[in-house]
Amino acid sequence: MRKIKHLLTMVILLASTQAFANGFGLGLIIGGPTGITAKYNLSTKNSVDAAISWAVGDRDFFYLHSTYLWNKANIFKINGENFDLYYGVGGRLISKESNDDPVDTDDDAFQVAVRTAIGLKYKFKDPSIELFAELSANLKVVPSSNFDVDLALGARFFF
């Protein structure tokens, strides 16, 4: 499983180096998940985002999601500042491994879910930083059906 984690990380990093010249954003996300976030703007109306999170130690943990987003500009105005709305659909992968607990019988050690997201974002012009708040609903399809909700806050710097 660790080889898969390293391979996925390498693919994301290599793909992102090509995207730097095209309005690629990289930053931090806190909540569900807490880790590194990236976003690539395909156009003014569409983008793709991703987040990756991991932990190593007593319980190895790996999280990855990606979402295709539709952006609606200038939906809200607060104190003269415009906020954009976005929503989308994508997928989520979670892998958990217990290293020290022989009694750990977590049936959800490997999860695949369909992910929907809705959020608000604010983008500073100079420097090009985006702040966002996001709510996502996740329908687990592997290993069994289940539903959960995540809330996250984040910031990305655009190159």
DSSP file (Angstrom, degrees, kcal/mol; ACC not computed):
  #  RESIDUE AA STRUCTURE BP1 BP2  ACC     N-H-->O    O-->H-N    N-H-->O    O-->H-N    TCO  KAPPA ALPHA  PHI   PSI    X-CA   Y-CA   Z-CA
    1    1 A M     >        0   0    0      0, 0.0     4,-2.0     0, 0.0     5,-0.1   0.000 360.0 360.0 360.0 -34.5    0.0    0.0    0.0
    2    2 A R  H  >  +     0   0    0      1,-0.2     4,-2.4     2,-0.2     5,-0.2   0.867 360.0  56.0 -64.7 -35.0    2.9    2.4    0.7
    3    3 A K  H  > S+     0   0    0      1,-0.2     4,-2.3     2,-0.2    -1,-0.2   0.895 107.1  49.8 -63.4 -38.4    4.2    2.0   -2.9
    4    4 A I  H  > S+     0   0    0      2,-0.2     4,-2.7     1,-0.2    -2,-0.2   0.909 109.7  51.2 -65.1 -42.1    0.8    3.1   -4.1
    5    5 A K  H  X S+     0   0    0     -4,-2.0     4,-2.2     1,-0.2    -2,-0.2   0.927 112.0  46.0 -60.5 -45.7    0.8    6.1   -1.8
    6    6 A H  H  X S+     0   0    0     -4,-2.4     4,-2.2     1,-0.2    -1,-0.2   0.893 112.5  51.0 -66.0 -39.4    4.3    7.1   -3.1
    7    7 A L  H  X S+     0   0    0     -4,-2.3     4,-2.4     2,-0.2    -2,-0.2   0.927 110.4  48.4 -63.6 -45.9    3.3    6.6   -6.7
    8    8 A L  H  X S+     0   0    0     -4,-2.7     4,-2.3     1,-0.2    -2,-0.2   0.905 111.1  50.9 -61.5 -41.8    0.1    8.7   -6.3
    9    9 A T  H  X S+     0   0    0     -4,-2.2     4,-2.4    -5,-0.2    -1,-0.2   0.918 110.7  48.8 -62.2 -43.6    2.1   11.5   -4.6
   10   10 A M  H  X S+     0   0    0     -4,-2.2     4,-2.7     2,-0.2     5,-0.2   0.910 110.4  50.8 -63.1 -43.0    4.7   11.5   -7.5
   11   11 A V  H  X S+     0   0    0     -4,-2.4     4,-2.5     2,-0.2     5,-0.2   0.921 111.4  48.1 -61.5 -44.5    2.0   11.6  -10.2
   12   12 A I  H  X S+     0   0    0     -4,-2.3     4,-2.1     1,-0.2    -2,-0.2   0.927 113.7  47.0 -62.7 -45.2    0.4   14.6   -8.5
   13   13 A L  H  X S+     0   0    0     -4,-2.4     4,-1.4     2,-0.2    -2,-0.2   0.912 113.7  47.0 -65.2 -42.8    3.6   16.4   -8.1
   14   14 A L  H  X S+     0   0    0     -4,-2.7     4,-0.9     1,-0.2    -1,-0.2   0.905 113.5  48.3 -66.6 -40.8    4.8   15.8  -11.7
   15   15 A A  H  X S+     0   0    0     -4,-2.5     4,-1.1    -5,-0.2     3,-0.4   0.872 108.7  54.8 -65.8 -36.1    1.4   16.8  -13.1
   16   16 A S  H  X S+     0   0    0     -4,-2.1     4,-0.9     1,-0.2    -1,-0.2   0.810  97.4  62.6 -70.9 -29.0    1.4   20.0  -11.0
   17   17 A T  H  < S+     0   0    0     -4,-1.4     3,-0.4     1,-0.2     4,-0.3   0.865 104.3  48.9 -65.5 -33.4    4.7   21.2  -12.3
   18   18 A Q  H >< S+     0   0    0     -4,-0.9     3,-0.6    -3,-0.4    -1,-0.2   0.827 109.2  54.0 -69.8 -32.1    3.3   21.4  -15.8
   19   19 A A  H >< S+     0   0    0     -4,-1.1     3,-2.3     1,-0.2     5,-0.4   0.627  82.1  88.1 -80.7 -13.5    0.3   23.3  -14.5
   20   20 A F  G >X S+     0   0    0     -4,-0.9     3,-0.7    -3,-0.4     4,-0.5   0.848  86.6  53.4 -55.4 -35.3    2.3   26.1  -12.8
   21   21 A A  G <4 S+     0   0    0     -3,-0.6    -1,-0.3    -4,-0.3    -2,-0.1   0.517 105.2  58.0 -77.8  -3.2    2.3   28.1  -15.9
   22   22 A N  G <4 S-     0   0    0     -3,-2.3    19,-0.2    -4,-0.1    -1,-0.2  -0.095 127.0 -74.0-123.0  35.5   -1.4   28.0  -16.3
   23   23 A G  T <4  +     0   0    0     -3,-0.7    18,-1.1     1,-0.2     2,-0.4   0.939  68.9 172.4  78.2  46.6   -3.0   29.4  -13.2
   24   24 A F  E  <  -A   40   0A   0     -4,-0.5   135,-2.8    -5,-0.4     2,-0.4  -0.747  16.2-155.0 -92.7 134.6   -2.3   26.6  -10.7
   25   25 A G  E     -AB  39 158A   0     14,-3.0    14,-2.3    -2,-0.4     2,-0.4  -0.903  11.4-177.9-113.3 141.4   -3.1   27.1   -7.0
   26   26 A L  E     +AB  38 157A   0    131,-2.2   131,-2.7    -2,-0.4     2,-0.2  -0.998  23.3 115.9-136.9 137.7   -1.5   25.3   -4.1
   27   27 A G  E     -AB  37 156A   0     10,-2.7    10,-2.1    -2,-0.4     2,-0.3  -0.841  53.1 -60.7-168.2-155.4   -2.2   25.7   -0.4
   28   28 A L  E     -AB  36 155A   0    127,-1.5   127,-2.1     8,-0.2     2,-0.4  -0.883  29.4-162.0-118.9 147.4   -3.5   24.3    2.8
   29   29 A I  E     -AB  35 154A   0      6,-2.0     6,-2.2    -2,-0.3     2,-0.4  -0.985   6.0-163.9-127.8 139.9   -6.9   22.9    3.8
   30   30 A I  E     + B   0 153A   0    123,-3.4   123,-2.6    -2,-0.4     2,-0.5  -0.984  57.5  24.7-127.4 134.1   -8.1   22.4    7.4
   31   31 A G  E    S+ B   0 152A   0     -2,-0.4   121,-0.3   121,-0.2     3,-0.1  -0.973 112.3  30.2 123.8-120.0  -11.0   20.2    8.5
   32   32 A G  S    S+     0   0    0    119,-1.8     2,-0.1    -2,-0.5    -2,-0.1  -0.813 141.4   9.7-114.1  89.2  -12.2   17.3    6.4
   33   33 A P  S    S-     0   0    0      0, 0.0     2,-0.5     0, 0.0    -1,-0.2   0.513  78.7-158.5 -95.7 179.4   -9.4   16.8    5.3
   34   34 A T        +     0   0    0     -4,-0.2    20,-0.3    -2,-0.1     2,-0.3  -0.987  57.9  67.2-116.1 118.3   -6.4   18.6    6.8
   35   35 A G  E    S-A   29   0A   0     -6,-2.2    -6,-2.0    -2,-0.5     2,-0.4  -0.858  86.5 -19.5 174.8-140.5   -3.5   18.6    4.4
   36   36 A I  E     -AC  28  52A   0     16,-2.4    16,-2.6    -2,-0.3     2,-0.3  -0.836  50.9-165.5-105.2 138.3   -2.4   20.1    1.1
   37   37 A T  E     -AC  27  51A   0    -10,-2.1   -10,-2.7    -2,-0.4     2,-0.3  -0.927   5.0-174.6-123.8 149.8   -4.9   21.4   -1.5
   38   38 A A  E     -AC  26  50A   0     12,-2.5    12,-2.4    -2,-0.3     2,-0.3  -0.968   1.9-170.6-138.8 153.6   -4.4   22.2   -5.2
   39   39 A K  E     -AC  25  49A   0    -14,-2.3   -14,-3.0    -2,-0.3     2,-0.5  -0.991   7.5-164.0-147.7 139.2   -6.7   23.7   -7.8
   40   40 A Y  E     -AC  24  48A   0      8,-2.8     8,-2.3    -2,-0.3     2,-0.7  -0.986  17.6-141.3-124.5 120.9   -6.4   24.1  -11.6
   41   41 A N  E     - C   0  47A   0    -18,-1.1     6,-0.3    -2,-0.5     3,-0.1  -0.723  16.4-177.0 -83.9 114.3   -8.7   26.6  -13.3
   42   42 A L  S    S-     0   0    0      4,-1.3     2,-0.2    -2,-0.7     5,-0.2   0.840  72.3 -29.3 -76.2 -34.9   -9.8   25.2  -16.7
   43   43 A S  S    S-     0   0    0      3,-2.2    -1,-0.2     0, 0.0     0, 0.0  -0.866  79.6 -77.6-160.2-172.2  -11.7   28.4  -17.5
   44   44 A T  S    S+     0   0    0     -2,-0.2    29,-0.1     1,-0.2     3,-0.1   0.715 131.7  38.2 -72.2 -18.3  -13.5   31.2  -15.6
   45   45 A K  S    S+     0   0    0      1,-0.1    26,-3.1    25,-0.1     2,-0.3   0.606 116.7  44.8-107.0 -15.1  -16.4   28.8  -15.1
   46   46 A N  E     + D   0  70A   0     24,-0.2    -3,-2.2    40,-0.0    -4,-1.3  -0.974  55.2 157.7-137.0 146.8  -14.8   25.4  -14.5
   47   47 A S  E     -CD  41  69A   0     22,-1.8    22,-3.5    -2,-0.3     2,-0.4  -0.953  29.3-130.8-153.9 170.3  -11.9   24.1  -12.4
   48   48 A V  E     -CD  40  68A   0     -8,-2.3    -8,-2.8    -2,-0.3     2,-0.3  -0.999  24.3-172.7-128.5 130.8  -10.6   20.9  -10.8
   49   49 A D  E     -CD  39  67A   0     18,-2.4    18,-2.1    -2,-0.4     2,-0.3  -0.807   3.2-176.8-119.5 165.8   -9.5   20.8   -7.2
   50   50 A A  E     -CD  38  66A   0    -12,-2.4   -12,-2.5    -2,-0.3     2,-0.3  -0.983   8.3-162.5-153.7 157.4   -7.8   18.1   -5.1
   51   51 A A  E     -CD  37  65A   0     14,-2.0    14,-2.1    -2,-0.3     2,-0.4  -0.994   3.7-167.8-143.7 146.4   -6.6   17.5   -1.6
   52   52 A I  E     +CD  36  64A   0    -16,-2.6   -16,-2.4    -2,-0.3     2,-0.3  -0.997   9.3 172.0-135.7 139.5   -4.2   15.1   -0.1
   53   53 A S  E     + D   0  63A   0     10,-2.1    10,-3.0    -2,-0.4     2,-0.3  -0.990   3.6 169.8-145.3 148.2   -3.7   14.2    3.6
   54   54 A W  E     - D   0  62A   0     -2,-0.3     2,-0.3   -20,-0.3     8,-0.2  -0.990  15.9-164.0-156.0 160.6   -1.6   11.5    5.3
   55   55 A A  E     - D   0  61A   0      6,-2.2     6,-2.5    -2,-0.3     2,-0.4  -0.983   7.4-163.3-146.5 141.8   -0.3   10.4    8.7
   56   56 A V        +     0   0    0     -2,-0.3     2,-0.3     4,-0.2     4,-0.1  -0.986  50.9  58.3-127.5 137.4    2.4    7.9    9.5
   57   57 A G  S    S+     0   0    0     -2,-0.4     3,-0.3     1,-0.1    42,-0.1  -0.965 106.3   1.2 152.0-131.5    2.9    6.3   12.8
   58   58 A D  S    S+     0   0    0     -2,-0.3    41,-2.2     1,-0.3    42,-0.9   0.831 140.5  24.3 -61.0 -31.5    0.7    4.1   15.0
   59   59 A R  E    S- E   0  98A   0     39,-0.2    -1,-0.3    40,-0.1    39,-0.2  -0.885  81.0-144.7-139.4 105.1   -2.0    4.3   12.3
   60   60 A D  E     - E   0  97A   0     37,-1.8    37,-2.6    -2,-0.4     2,-0.4  -0.454  24.0-176.3 -67.7 139.8   -1.0    5.0    8.7
   61   61 A F  E     -DE  55  96A   0     -6,-2.5    -6,-2.2    35,-0.2     2,-0.4  -0.999  13.1-178.1-143.4 134.8   -3.6    7.1    7.0
   62   62 A F  E     -DE  54  95A   0     33,-2.5    33,-2.7    -2,-0.4     2,-0.4  -0.997   4.4-179.0-137.1 132.0   -3.9    8.3    3.4
   63   63 A Y  E     +DE  53  94A   0    -10,-3.0   -10,-2.1    -2,-0.4     2,-0.3  -0.991   4.7 169.7-131.7 136.0   -6.7   10.6    2.0
   64   64 A L  E     +DE  52  93A   0     29,-2.3    29,-3.0    -2,-0.4     2,-0.3  -0.975   1.7 169.3-145.6 131.9   -7.1   11.9   -1.6
   65   65 A H  E     -DE  51  92A   0    -14,-2.1   -14,-2.0    -2,-0.3     2,-0.3  -0.986   8.9-173.9-137.5 155.2  -10.0   13.6   -3.2
   66   66 A S  E     -DE  50  91A   0     25,-2.0    25,-2.1    -2,-0.3     2,-0.4  -0.990   6.8-170.6-144.9 142.0  -10.6   15.4   -6.5
   67   67 A T  E     -DE  49  90A   0    -18,-2.1   -18,-2.4    -2,-0.3     2,-0.5  -0.997  21.7-137.3-138.8 132.7  -13.6   17.4   -7.6
   68   68 A Y  E     -DE  48  89A   0     21,-2.5    21,-1.5    -2,-0.4     2,-0.3  -0.796  37.0-157.3 -84.2 126.9  -14.7   18.9  -10.9
   69   69 A L  E     -DE  47  88A   0    -22,-3.5   -22,-1.8    -2,-0.5     2,-0.5  -0.845  22.3-153.3-118.1 144.6  -16.2   22.3  -10.1
   70   70 A W  E     -DE  46  87A   0     17,-3.3    17,-1.8    -2,-0.3     2,-0.4  -0.959  23.7-150.1-106.7 130.3  -18.6   24.8  -11.7
   71   71 A N  E     - E   0  86A   0    -26,-3.1     2,-0.6    -2,-0.5    15,-0.2  -0.872  12.6-166.6-109.1 132.7  -17.9   28.4  -10.6
   72   72 A K  E >   - E   0  85A   0     13,-3.4    13,-2.5    -2,-0.4     3,-0.6  -0.953  23.2-142.7-116.8 108.7  -20.5   31.1  -10.3
   73   73 A A  E 3   +     0   0A   0     -2,-0.6    11,-0.1     1,-0.2    10,-0.1  -0.365  69.4   4.8 -76.4 148.0  -18.8   34.5  -10.0
   74   74 A N  E 3  S+     0   0A   0      1,-0.1    10,-0.2    -2,-0.1    -1,-0.2   0.836  73.4 146.7  55.0  44.5  -20.0   37.4   -7.8
   75   75 A I  E <   +     0   0A   0      8,-1.4     2,-0.3    -3,-0.6     9,-0.2   0.888  67.0  29.3 -75.7 -41.1  -22.9   35.6   -6.1
   76   76 A F  E     - E   0  83A   0      7,-2.0     7,-3.0     2,-0.0     2,-0.4  -0.909  64.9-160.0-122.2 148.8  -22.6   37.4   -2.8
   77   77 A K  E     + E   0  82A   0     -2,-0.3     2,-0.4     5,-0.2     5,-0.2  -0.987  11.2 177.1-129.8 122.7  -21.3   40.9   -1.9
   78   78 A I  E >  S- E   0  81A   0      3,-2.4     3,-2.1    -2,-0.4    -2,-0.0  -0.990  75.4 -16.8-126.8 122.1  -20.2   41.7    1.6
   79   79 A N  T 3  S-     0   0    0     -2,-0.4    -1,-0.1     1,-0.3     3,-0.1   0.863 129.1 -53.0  50.6  40.5  -18.8   45.2    2.3
   80   80 A G  T 3  S+     0   0    0      1,-0.2     2,-0.4    -3,-0.0    -1,-0.3   0.458 113.2 120.7  79.4   0.9  -18.3   45.8   -1.4
   81   81 A E  E <   -E   78   0A   0     -3,-2.1    -3,-2.4    41,-0.0     2,-0.3  -0.831  59.0-130.8-102.5 136.2  -16.3   42.5   -1.8
   82   82 A N  E     -E   77   0A   0     -2,-0.4     2,-0.4    -5,-0.2    41,-0.4  -0.668  17.4-164.3 -88.6 136.8  -17.5   39.8   -4.2
   83   83 A F  E     -E   76   0A   0     -7,-3.0    -7,-2.0    -2,-0.3    -8,-1.4  -0.958  11.1-142.6-117.9 138.4  -17.7   36.2   -3.2
   84   84 A D  E     - F   0 121A   0     37,-2.5    37,-2.3    -2,-0.4     2,-0.4  -0.735   5.3-141.9-100.9 149.3  -18.0   33.3   -5.7
   85   85 A L  E     -EF  72 120A   0    -13,-2.5   -13,-3.4    -2,-0.3     2,-0.3  -0.859  20.9-178.8-103.8 142.0  -20.1   30.2   -5.3
   86   86 A Y  E     +EF  71 119A   0     33,-2.4    33,-2.7    -2,-0.4     2,-0.3  -0.985   6.6 173.8-138.9 154.8  -18.8   26.8   -6.6
   87   87 A Y  E     +EF  70 118A   0    -17,-1.8   -17,-3.3    -2,-0.3     2,-0.3  -0.978  12.1 145.6-152.3 156.9  -20.2   23.3   -6.6
   88   88 A G  E     -EF  69 117A   0     29,-2.2    29,-2.1    -2,-0.3     2,-0.3  -0.985  34.4-112.3-174.6-176.6  -19.1   20.0   -8.1
   89   89 A V  E     +EF  68 116A   0    -21,-1.5   -21,-2.5    -2,-0.3    27,-0.2  -0.983  42.2 122.7-138.8 146.1  -18.8   16.3   -8.1
   90   90 A G  E     -EF  67 115A   0     25,-3.0    25,-2.3    -2,-0.3     2,-0.3  -0.782  46.8 -76.2-168.5-147.2  -15.8   13.9   -7.8
   91   91 A G  E     -EF  66 114A   0    -25,-2.1   -25,-2.0    23,-0.3     2,-0.4  -0.927  21.3-153.0-139.8 162.1  -14.4   11.1   -5.8
   92   92 A R  E     -EF  65 113A   0     21,-2.3    21,-2.5    -2,-0.3     2,-0.4  -0.995   4.9-166.8-138.0 141.1  -12.6   10.4   -2.6
   93   93 A L  E     -EF  64 112A   0    -29,-3.0   -29,-2.3    -2,-0.4     2,-0.4  -0.998   6.8-179.1-129.4 129.8  -10.2    7.6   -1.5
   94   94 A I  E     -EF  63 111A   0     17,-2.2    17,-3.2    -2,-0.4     2,-0.4  -0.998   2.3-176.7-129.7 133.8   -9.2    6.8    2.1
   95   95 A S  E     -EF  62 110A   0    -33,-2.7   -33,-2.5    -2,-0.4     2,-0.4  -0.997   3.7-177.5-130.1 128.5   -6.8    4.1    3.1
   96   96 A K  E     -E   61   0A   0     13,-3.5     2,-0.4    -2,-0.4   -35,-0.2  -0.985   3.1-176.9-127.1 136.3   -6.1    3.3    6.8
   97   97 A E  E     -E   60   0A   0    -37,-2.6   -37,-1.8    -2,-0.4     2,-0.5  -0.996  16.4-146.4-132.7 129.7   -3.6    0.7    8.1
   98   98 A S  E     -E   59   0A   0     -2,-0.4   -39,-0.2   -39,-0.2   -40,-0.1  -0.831  14.1-177.9 -94.2 127.7   -3.1   -0.1   11.8
   99   99 A N  S    S+     0   0    0    -41,-2.2    -1,-0.1    -2,-0.5   -40,-0.1   0.777  78.4  26.1 -93.5 -29.8    0.5   -1.0   12.6
  100  100 A D  S    S+     0   0    0    -42,-0.9   -41,-0.1     1,-0.1    -1,-0.1   0.541  98.8  83.4-114.8  -8.9    0.3   -1.8   16.3
  101  101 A D    >   +     0   0    0    -43,-0.3     3,-1.5     1,-0.2    -1,-0.1  -0.807  43.8 179.8-107.4  97.5   -3.2   -3.0   17.0
  102  102 A P  T 3  S+     0   0    0      0, 0.0    -1,-0.2     0, 0.0    -4,-0.0   0.670  85.3  56.8 -69.2 -14.0   -3.7   -6.7   16.2
  103  103 A V  T 3  S+     0   0    0      2,-0.0     2,-0.5     0, 0.0    -2,-0.0   0.485  75.1 120.9 -92.6  -4.3   -7.3   -6.4   17.3
  104  104 A D    <   +     0   0    0     -3,-1.5    -6,-0.1     1,-0.1    -3,-0.0  -0.471  30.4 169.7 -66.1 113.9   -8.1   -3.6   14.9
  105  105 A T        +     0   0    0     -2,-0.5     2,-0.6     3,-0.0    -1,-0.1  -0.283   8.2 166.2-119.1  44.6  -10.9   -5.0   12.7
  106  106 A D    >   -     0   0    0      1,-0.2     3,-1.0     2,-0.1   -10,-0.1  -0.496  22.5-163.6 -66.4 111.5  -11.8   -1.7   10.9
  107  107 A D  T 3  S+     0   0    0     -2,-0.6     3,-0.4     1,-0.3    -1,-0.2   0.697  86.1  60.7 -69.1 -18.3  -14.0   -2.8    8.0
  108  108 A D  T 3   +     0   0    0      1,-0.2    -1,-0.3    35,-0.1     3,-0.1  -0.096  60.7 126.1-101.8  35.4  -13.5    0.6    6.4
  109  109 A A  S <  S+     0   0    0     -3,-1.0   -13,-3.5     1,-0.2     2,-0.4   0.784  82.2  31.8 -63.9 -26.7   -9.7    0.3    6.1
  110  110 A F  E    S+F   95   0A   0     -3,-0.4     2,-0.4   -15,-0.2   -15,-0.2  -0.980  79.7 179.2-132.8 120.8  -10.1    1.1    2.4
  111  111 A Q  E     -F   94   0A   0    -17,-3.2   -17,-2.2    -2,-0.4     2,-0.4  -0.952  15.9-172.2-126.4 141.5  -12.9    3.4    1.2
  112  112 A V  E     +FG  93 142A   0     30,-2.0    29,-3.1    -2,-0.4    30,-1.7  -0.999  19.7 175.8-125.9 133.6  -14.0    4.8   -2.1
  113  113 A A  E     -FG  92 140A   0    -21,-2.5   -21,-2.3    -2,-0.4     2,-0.4  -0.970  34.5-123.0-138.8 151.5  -16.7    7.4   -2.2
  114  114 A V  E     -FG  91 139A   0     25,-2.5    25,-2.8    -2,-0.3     2,-0.4  -0.816  38.4-155.1 -86.8 133.8  -18.6    9.7   -4.6
  115  115 A R  E     -FG  90 138A   0    -25,-2.3   -25,-3.0    -2,-0.4     2,-0.4  -0.939  17.8-174.9-121.6 131.9  -18.1   13.3   -3.4
  116  116 A T  E     -FG  89 137A   0     21,-2.6    21,-2.1    -2,-0.4     2,-0.3  -0.956  14.2-171.1-118.5 146.1  -20.2   16.3   -4.0
  117  117 A A  E     -FG  88 136A   0    -29,-2.1   -29,-2.2    -2,-0.4     2,-0.3  -0.976  16.1-177.0-139.0 149.5  -19.1   19.7   -2.8
  118  118 A I  E     +FG  87 135A   0     17,-2.3    17,-2.9    -2,-0.3     2,-0.3  -0.989  23.0 152.8-141.1 141.1  -20.4   23.3   -2.5
  119  119 A G  E     -FG  86 134A   0    -33,-2.7   -33,-2.4    -2,-0.3     2,-0.4  -0.979  37.7-121.5-160.0 170.0  -18.5   26.2   -1.3
  120  120 A L  E     -FG  85 133A   0     13,-2.1    13,-2.3    -2,-0.3     2,-0.3  -0.938  28.8-172.5-117.2 143.4  -17.8   29.9   -1.1
  121  121 A K  E     -FG  84 132A   0    -37,-2.3   -37,-2.5    -2,-0.4     2,-0.4  -0.976  14.7-161.5-137.1 152.7  -14.5   31.5   -2.1
  122  122 A Y  E     - G   0 131A   0      9,-2.7     9,-3.1    -2,-0.3     2,-0.5  -1.000  13.2-157.9-130.0 131.3  -12.9   34.9   -2.0
  123  123 A K  E     - G   0 130A   0     -2,-0.4     7,-0.2   -41,-0.4     2,-0.2  -0.942   6.8-147.3-118.8 122.2   -9.9   35.8   -4.2
  124  124 A F        -     0   0    0      5,-3.2     5,-0.5    -2,-0.5    -2,-0.0  -0.575  10.1-146.2 -75.6 145.6   -7.5   38.5   -3.5
  125  125 A K  S    S+     0   0    0      1,-0.3    -1,-0.1    -2,-0.2     3,-0.1   0.901  78.7  53.7 -82.3 -42.9   -6.1   40.1   -6.7
  126  126 A D  S    S+     0   0    0      1,-0.3    -1,-0.3     2,-0.1     2,-0.2  -0.890 119.8  19.9-142.6 108.1   -2.5   40.9   -5.5
  127  127 A P  S    S-     0   0    0      0, 0.0     2,-1.7     0, 0.0    -1,-0.3   0.575 103.1-120.1 -75.5 165.7   -1.1   38.6   -4.4
  128  128 A S        +     0   0    0     30,-0.3    30,-3.1    -2,-0.2     2,-0.4  -0.558  54.5 151.5 -80.3  88.0   -3.3   36.0   -6.0
  129  129 A I  E     - H   0 157A   0     -2,-1.7    -5,-3.2    -5,-0.5     2,-0.5  -0.963  29.7-156.7-122.2 136.5   -4.6   34.2   -3.0
  130  130 A E  E     -GH 123 156A   0     26,-2.8    26,-2.4    -2,-0.4     2,-0.4  -0.953   3.1-164.5-114.6 127.9   -8.0   32.4   -2.7
  131  131 A L  E     +GH 122 155A   0     -9,-3.1    -9,-2.7    -2,-0.5     2,-0.3  -0.885  18.7 177.6-104.7 142.3   -9.7   31.7    0.6
  132  132 A F  E     -GH 121 154A   0     22,-2.4    22,-2.3    -2,-0.4     2,-0.4  -0.990  27.8-158.6-147.5 155.3  -12.5   29.2    0.7
  133  133 A A  E     -GH 120 153A   0    -13,-2.3   -13,-2.1    -2,-0.3     2,-0.4  -0.998  25.7-173.7-129.1 133.6  -15.1   27.4    2.9
  134  134 A E  E     -GH 119 152A   0     18,-2.8    18,-2.5    -2,-0.4     2,-0.4  -0.983  20.5-163.6-139.2 139.9  -16.5   24.1    1.6
  135  135 A L  E     -GH 118 151A   0    -17,-2.9   -17,-2.3    -2,-0.4     2,-0.4  -0.985  18.6-172.6-117.6 129.7  -19.1   21.5    2.6
  136  136 A S  E     -GH 117 150A   0     14,-2.8    14,-2.6    -2,-0.4     2,-0.5  -0.971  16.1-153.3-128.2 142.9  -19.0   18.1    1.0
  137  137 A A  E     -GH 116 149A   0    -21,-2.1   -21,-2.6    -2,-0.4     2,-0.5  -0.941  17.6-161.7-109.5 132.6  -21.4   15.1    1.1
  138  138 A N  E     -GH 115 148A   0     10,-3.1    10,-2.1    -2,-0.5     2,-0.7  -0.965  11.7-162.7-124.7 124.8  -19.7   11.7    0.5
  139  139 A L  E     -GH 114 147A   0    -25,-2.8   -25,-2.5    -2,-0.5     8,-0.2  -0.901  19.9-144.1-106.2 105.4  -21.5    8.5   -0.5
  140  140 A K  E     +GH 113 146A   0      6,-2.5     6,-1.0    -2,-0.7   -27,-0.3  -0.466  25.9 170.9 -67.1 135.6  -19.2    5.6    0.3
  141  141 A V  E     +     0   0A   0    -29,-3.1   -28,-0.2     1,-0.4     4,-0.2   0.536  51.1  81.9-119.4 -17.2  -19.5    2.8   -2.3
  142  142 A V  E    S+G  112   0A   0    -30,-1.7   -30,-2.0     2,-0.2    -1,-0.4  -0.995 104.5   1.1-135.9 130.5  -16.6    0.6   -1.2
  143  143 A P  S    S-     0   0    0      0, 0.0     2,-0.3     0, 0.0    -1,-0.1  -0.995 137.7 -23.5 -84.9 -15.4  -16.5   -1.5    1.0
  144  144 A S  S    S-     0   0    0      2,-0.0     2,-0.3   -36,-0.0    -2,-0.2  -0.938  76.1 -81.9-148.6 169.9  -20.1   -0.8    1.7
  145  145 A S        +     0   0    0     -2,-0.3     2,-0.3    -4,-0.2    -4,-0.2  -0.604  59.5 140.0 -80.7 134.7  -22.6    2.0    1.3
  146  146 A N  E     - H   0 140A   0     -6,-1.0    -6,-2.5    -2,-0.3     2,-0.4  -0.959  36.9-133.6-163.4 164.6  -22.6    4.8    3.9
  147  147 A F  E     + H   0 139A   0     -2,-0.3     2,-0.3    -8,-0.2    -8,-0.2  -0.987  25.0 163.2-132.1 136.9  -22.9    8.6    4.0
  148  148 A D  E     - H   0 138A   0    -10,-2.1   -10,-3.1    -2,-0.4     2,-0.4  -0.959  23.9-136.5-146.1 167.9  -20.9   11.3    5.7
  149  149 A V  E     - H   0 137A   0     -2,-0.3     2,-0.3   -12,-0.2   -12,-0.2  -0.967  13.4-164.0-128.2 139.9  -20.3   15.0    5.5
  150  150 A D  E     - H   0 136A   0    -14,-2.6   -14,-2.8    -2,-0.4     2,-0.4  -0.931   3.2-162.2-122.8 148.6  -17.1   17.0    5.7
  151  151 A L  E     + H   0 135A   0     -2,-0.3  -119,-1.8   -16,-0.2     2,-0.3  -0.997  17.8 173.7-128.2 134.3  -16.5   20.7    6.3
  152  152 A A  E     -BH  31 134A   0    -18,-2.5   -18,-2.8    -2,-0.4     2,-0.3  -0.986  21.0-159.4-143.9 151.8  -13.2   22.4    5.4
  153  153 A L  E     +BH  30 133A   0   -123,-2.6  -123,-3.4    -2,-0.3     2,-0.3  -0.940  28.4 156.0-122.6 148.3  -11.6   25.8    5.3
  154  154 A G  E     -BH  29 132A   0    -22,-2.3   -22,-2.4    -2,-0.3     2,-0.3  -0.982  31.7-141.3-163.1 174.9   -8.5   26.6    3.2
  155  155 A A  E     -BH  28 131A   0   -127,-2.1  -127,-1.5    -2,-0.3     2,-0.4  -0.993  14.2-167.6-145.4 142.0   -6.3   29.0    1.3
  156  156 A R  E     -BH  27 130A   0    -26,-2.4   -26,-2.8    -2,-0.3     2,-0.5  -0.991  14.0-144.6-132.5 141.5   -4.4   28.6   -2.0
  157  157 A F  E     -BH  26 129A   0   -131,-2.7  -131,-2.2    -2,-0.4     2,-0.4  -0.913  21.5-142.8-101.5 128.1   -1.7   30.7   -3.6
  158  158 A F  E      B   25   0A   0    -30,-3.1   -30,-0.3    -2,-0.5  -133,-0.3  -0.792 360.0 360.0 -98.2 133.4   -2.0   30.9   -7.4
  159  159 A F              0   0    0   -135,-2.8  -134,-0.1    -2,-0.4    -1,-0.1   0.400 360.0 360.0 -90.1 360.0    1.1   30.9   -9.6
